[in-house]
Amino acid sequence: MNWSKESWKKKPIKQQPTYQDIKELSIIEKELSNLPPLVFAGETRNLKKELAKVCRGEAYLLQGGDCAESFDQFSANNIKDLFKILLQMAVVLTYAGEKPVVKIGRVAGQFAKPRSSDIESKDGLELPSFRGDIINSSEFNQNARIPDPSRMIKAYNQAAVTQNLLKGFARGGLADLHEVTKWNLDFVKNSTLGLKYQEMAKQIEQTLKFMESCGINPSSSPQIAETTLYTSHEALLMPYETALTREDSTKGGWYDCSAHFVWIGERTRDLDGAHIEFFRGIQNPIGVKISDKISPDELIKLTQVLNPTNEEGRLTLIVRMGADKIEENLPSLIRAIKKEGRNVIWSSDPMHGNTFNSSTNYKTRMFDKVLFEVKKFFEIHKAEGTIPGGIHLEMTGKNVTECVGGFQDITEEKLGEKYTTTCDPRLNASQALELAFLISDIMKKSKIG
């Protein structure tokens, strides 16, 4: 392959910080390279096997979490709330689609963010843009915006703690289906959705009681009481990703051990770019964001470079086009992939193409637009005879007010009540659960999933 974990350095690169102290950067990279992996190669291989089922239409992919993880907002409760809402959504989708759901969090590494501009302006002052807590600080002053390589160590430590928490939640009883009625967060318990969820939970409980009477219980079937939540992030900051890339000592091959699943963003998917070069050599299941800007020919070339053996479960195409562009642009891409027989997972990211600035000067997204794009994603795949594999959301388990609409009827005037994101607006737990119910209705009506 003529590839090494540093061969990307010979390629043009985008969206990287300019570190002032190269010697300090080198020290940090060496320290990171000697730290334990955050995930193990065997875990990523297991995920790839599960994603192969998604590719064949035997399972469904649910991927969601923060736009950008924060050092200041990190807490066990925040992680637990995200875990719980992902489980809630997965139960709804499993119940509707009658297929298992592969759960992947945008968590334990989602610290770096691409920016449309290198410069941010405020009150006449221009400073370098905030690029995520792994690089610089969101505080608007000159010193805070200087890229600091030591932040990579803090990001690693937070990611390690998060990985440990998630595994504890997954195996320590929180994921027990018998606890399904307790998963509702306080602020949805008395809502219409909360009651609808409780009704579904009661039906699941009745099924579990029947299974127990047949001798099927957590002791004989651990999957009733446990689950697996994989981790993912955009592998944007190359010094961090390179330092955590290791060769598997048991079966060989190189793995980016910063996460189970990593993806390439829309802004860094140049065929001759550094990120594509890095991704083509790692063995993780990977994703790439695609918008209306990509042509069918370019997409085919991209799949050939990133998945030359056409392996099922290796490559996920994360579609982020916007409600107004998906009908015009997605069908030709699907037809090209289908014609060439390329094995890919199609996943809908209905968030990034539907961002706008509100009248109250907040960056936001409209829930109805998000839902519309998801609906069209499913309808297009049905028309083309292909598999709509999953959904990819920026969301949180907290009761924030960052996206307009939903059954809570969040208006543009209410956005400032609890707008806490450090970057892009997220669906709150109510909106995410509502979206899962609405998607489940689409799945039932379309008889796909």
Long-range contacts (C-beta under 8 A, 24 or more apart in sequence): 1-280, 1-281, 3-277, 3-280, 3-281, 4-281, 5-242, 5-245, 5-254, 5-278, 5-281, 5-282, 6-242, 7-277, 7-278, 7-281, 8-238, 8-242, 8-274, 8-275, 8-277, 8-278, 9-274, 10-277, 11-272, 11-273, 11-274, 11-276, 11-277, 12-270, 12-272, 12-273, 12-274, 13-238, 13-273, 13-274, 13-275, 14-114, 14-267, 14-268, 14-270, 14-273, 14-274, 14-275, 15-114, 15-115, 15-131, 15-236, 15-265, 15-267, 15-268, 16-237, 16-238, 17-131, 17-135, 17-136, 17-147, 17-237, 18-147, 19-147, 19-149, 20-146, 20-147, 21-149, 24-149, 24-150, 25-149, 25-239, 27-149, 28-149, 28-150, 28-152, 28-153, 28-239, 29-149, 29-239, 29-242, 29-243, 30-243, 31-153, 32-152, 32-153, 32-156, 32-240, 32-243, 32-244, 33-243, 33-244, 35-156, 35-244, 36-160, 37-244, 37-246, 37-255, 37-257, 38-108, 38-109, 38-156, 38-159, 38-160, 38-163, 38-231, 38-244, 38-257, 38-258, 38-259, 39-163, 39-231, 39-257, 39-258, 39-259, 39-260, 40-257, 41-246, 41-248, 41-250, 41-251, 41-253, 41-255, 41-257, 41-283, 42-250, 43-230, 43-260, 44-255, 44-260, 44-261, 44-283, 44-284, 44-285, 45-251, 45-283, 46-228, 47-102, 47-104, 47-230, 47-260, 47-261, 47-285, 47-313, 48-284, 48-285, 48-311, 48-313, 48-314, 49-313, 50-100, 50-102, 50-313, 51-102, 51-285, 51-312, 51-313, 51-314, 51-316, 51-345, 52-311, 52-312, 52-313, 53-100, 53-102, 53-313, 54-102, 54-313, 54-345, 54-389, 54-390, 55-312, 55-313, 55-343, 55-344, 55-345, 55-387, 55-389, 56-312, 56-387, 57-387, 57-389, 58-99, 58-100, 59-99, 59-100, 59-101, 59-102, 60-93, 60-94, 60-97, 60-99, 60-100, 60-101, 60-102, 60-389, 60-390, 60-449, 61-101, 61-102, 61-104, 61-316, 61-345, 61-347, 61-389, 61-390, 61-391, 61-392, 62-86, 62-89, 62-90, 62-93, 62-101, 62-102, 62-103, 62-104, 62-390, 62-391, 63-103, 63-104, 63-105, 63-106, 63-232, 63-261, 63-347, 63-390, 63-391, 63-392, 63-393, 64-89, 64-105, 64-106, 64-391, 64-392, 64-393, 64-394, 64-395, 64-432, 65-105, 65-106, 65-107, 65-110, 65-394, 65-395, 65-396, 66-106, 66-107, 66-110, 66-394, 66-395, 66-396, 66-421, 66-426, 67-106, 67-110, 67-113, 67-394, 67-421, 67-422, 67-423, 67-424, 67-425, 67-426, 68-110, 68-111, 68-112, 68-113, 68-132, 68-133, 68-421, 68-422, 68-423, 68-424, 69-107, 69-108, 69-109, 69-110, 69-111, 69-133, 69-158, 70-133, 70-422, 71-133, 71-154, 71-155, 71-158, 73-420, 73-422, 74-158, 74-162, 76-165, 78-396, 78-397, 78-398, 79-107, 79-162, 79-165, 79-166, 79-169, 80-165, 80-169, 80-174, 80-397, 81-185, 81-396, 81-397, 81-398, 81-429, 82-107, 82-395, 82-396, 82-397, 83-166, 83-169, 83-170, 83-174, 83-229, 83-397, 84-174, 84-183, 84-185, 84-397, 85-185, 85-395, 85-396, 85-397, 85-429, 85-432, 85-433, 86-229, 87-174, 87-175, 87-183, 87-227, 88-183, 88-184, 88-197, 88-433, 88-436, 89-432, 89-433, 89-435, 89-436, 90-227, 91-177, 91-180, 91-183, 91-200, 91-201, 91-204, 92-197, 92-200, 92-433, 92-436, 92-437, 92-440, 93-436, 93-439, 93-440, 93-443, 93-449, 95-200, 95-204, 95-440, 96-439, 96-440, 96-441, 96-443, 96-444, 96-449, 97-440, 97-443, 97-449, 98-449, 99-449, 102-230, 102-390, 103-227, 103-228, 103-229, 103-230, 104-229, 104-230, 104-231, 104-232, 104-260, 104-261, 105-166, 105-229, 105-230, 105-231, 105-232, 106-232, 106-233, 106-394, 107-162, 107-166, 107-231, 107-232, 107-233, 108-158, 108-159, 108-162, 108-163, 108-166, 108-231, 108-233, 108-259, 109-155, 109-159, 109-231, 109-232, 109-233, 109-258, 109-259, 110-232, 110-233, 110-234, 111-135, 111-155, 111-159, 111-233, 111-237, 112-233, 112-234, 112-236, 112-237, 112-240, 113-234, 113-236, 113-423, 114-234, 114-236, 114-265, 114-267, 114-268, 130-422, 130-423, 132-236, 132-237, 132-422, 132-423, 133-422, 134-237, 134-240, 135-237, 138-422, 149-239, 152-237, 152-239, 152-240, 152-243, 155-240, 156-240, 156-244, 159-258, 162-231, 163-231, 166-229, 166-231, 169-229, 170-226, 170-227, 170-228, 170-229, 171-226, 173-225, 175-225, 175-226, 175-227, 176-218, 176-224, 176-225, 176-226, 177-204, 177-208, 177-224, 177-225, 178-205, 178-208, 178-218, 178-224, 178-225, 180-204, 180-205, 181-205, 185-397, 185-399, 185-429, 187-399, 187-429, 187-430, 188-429, 188-430, 188-433, 191-407, 191-408, 191-430, 192-407, 193-407, 193-430, 193-433, 193-434, 193-437, 196-437, 197-433, 230-260, 230-261, 231-259, 231-260, 231-261, 232-259, 232-260, 232-261, 232-262, 232-263, 232-287, 233-258, 233-259, 233-262, 233-263, 234-262, 234-263, 234-264, 234-265, 235-259, 235-262, 235-263, 235-264, 235-275, 235-278, 235-279, 236-265, 236-268, 236-275, 238-274, 238-275, 238-278, 241-278, 242-278, 245-282, 248-283, 253-283, 254-281, 254-282, 254-283, 255-282, 255-283, 255-284, 256-282, 256-284, 259-284, 260-284, 260-285, 261-285, 261-286, 261-287, 261-316, 262-286, 262-287, 263-287, 263-288, 263-289, 263-316, 263-318, 264-288, 264-289, 265-289, 266-290, 266-291, 266-293, 266-320, 266-352, 269-302, 271-298, 271-301, 271-302, 271-305, 276-302, 276-305, 276-306, 279-306, 280-305, 280-306, 280-308, 285-313, 285-314, 285-315, 285-316, 286-314, 286-315, 286-316, 287-315, 287-316, 287-317, 287-318, 287-347, 287-392, 288-315, 288-316, 288-317, 288-318, 289-318, 289-320, 289-349, 289-352, 290-317, 290-318, 290-319, 290-320, 290-333, 291-320, 291-321, 291-352, 291-353, 292-321, 292-322, 292-325, 292-326, 292-328, 292-329, 292-353, 294-333, 296-332, 296-333, 296-335, 296-336, 297-336, 299-333, 299-336, 299-337, 300-336, 300-337, 300-340, 300-342, 303-337, 303-340, 303-342, 303-344, 304-342, 307-342, 307-343, 307-344, 310-341, 310-342, 310-343, 311-343, 312-343, 313-345, 314-343, 315-343, 315-344, 315-345, 316-344, 316-345, 316-346, 316-347, 316-389, 316-390, 317-344, 317-345, 317-346, 317-347, 318-347, 318-348, 318-349, 318-392, 319-346, 319-347, 319-348, 319-349, 319-377, 320-349, 320-350, 320-351, 320-352, 320-353, 321-353, 321-373, 322-352, 322-353, 322-354, 322-369, 322-373, 323-350, 323-353, 323-354, 323-369, 323-370, 323-372, 323-373, 323-376, 325-353, 326-353, 326-373, 326-376, 326-377, 326-380, 327-376, 327-380, 330-376, 330-377, 330-380, 331-380, 331-383, 331-384, 334-380, 334-381, 334-384, 334-386, 335-384, 337-386, 338-384, 338-385, 338-386, 345-387, 345-389, 345-390, 346-377, 346-381, 346-386, 346-387, 346-388, 346-389, 346-390, 347-389, 347-390, 347-391, 347-392, 348-373, 348-374, 348-377, 348-388, 348-390, 348-391, 348-392, 349-391, 349-392, 349-393, 350-374, 350-377, 350-391, 350-393, 351-392, 351-393, 351-394, 351-424, 351-427, 352-394, 352-424, 355-424, 355-425, 358-404, 358-412, 358-415, 359-412, 360-412, 360-413, 360-415, 360-416, 362-402, 362-412, 362-415, 362-416, 362-419, 362-425, 363-424, 363-425, 364-402, 364-403, 364-404, 364-412, 364-415, 364-425, 365-402, 365-403, 365-404, 365-425, 366-403, 366-404, 366-405, 367-403, 367-404, 367-405, 367-406, 367-410, 367-427, 367-431, 367-434, 367-435, 368-405, 370-403, 370-427, 370-435, 371-435, 371-438, 374-435, 374-438, 374-439, 374-442, 375-442, 378-439, 378-442, 378-443, 378-446, 378-448, 379-446, 381-448, 382-446, 382-448, 387-448, 388-448, 388-449, 391-439, 393-427, 393-432, 393-435, 394-424, 394-425, 394-426, 394-427, 395-426, 395-427, 395-428, 395-429, 395-431, 395-432, 396-426, 396-427, 396-428, 396-429, 397-429, 398-428, 398-429, 399-428, 399-429, 399-430, 400-426, 400-428, 401-428, 402-426, 402-427, 402-428, 403-427, 403-428, 403-431, 405-431, 406-430, 406-431, 406-434, 407-434
